[in-house]
Amino acid sequence: MGGHTPSTKRLGKVELVFSQQFSTLAEARKVERRLKMLKRKDYLEKIIRDGEVKMRP
């Protein structure tokens, strides 16, 4: 994985560090949108460490 798209080619290898199941696609997209808006690295590290997103969708 990684290196096939010009915008991500410089990143090299990609590693999946977090995955979570949601009951609906809409719920998953809401949480994804909120995760992408997070600016503090410590919030993201806590989510990865805990193994789940504790946000209201």
Secondary structure, DSSP 4 states (H G I P E B T S, - for coil): --SSSTTTGGG-S---------SSHHHHHHHHHHHHH---HHHHHHHHHHTS--S--
